[in-house]
Amino acid sequence: MNRPQENEVLFQKLGNTWYVFTEIEQNFVYSALPDGMDPHSTKLELFHVIEDHMTKVSQFYKKRSPEAAA
């Protein structure tokens, strides 16, 4: 499977929840990580799952954008 260009991500903990932030196609995207997931102790393979998730989040909001309907 060909992987899209990898984007840099930022992890930030707010309260007890970790969030991941990135830029996809010039859009700022963020999402909460699942409960109990800590980027400091997560195995590297799981980062591919996070990448895929962030791409899906970006596509979801892109479809809902009023600009996309115009």
ABEGO torsion letter per residue (X at the ends): XBBBBBBBBBBBBBEABBBBBBBBGGBBBBBBBBBGBBAAABBAAAAAAAAAAAAAAAAAAAAABAAAAX
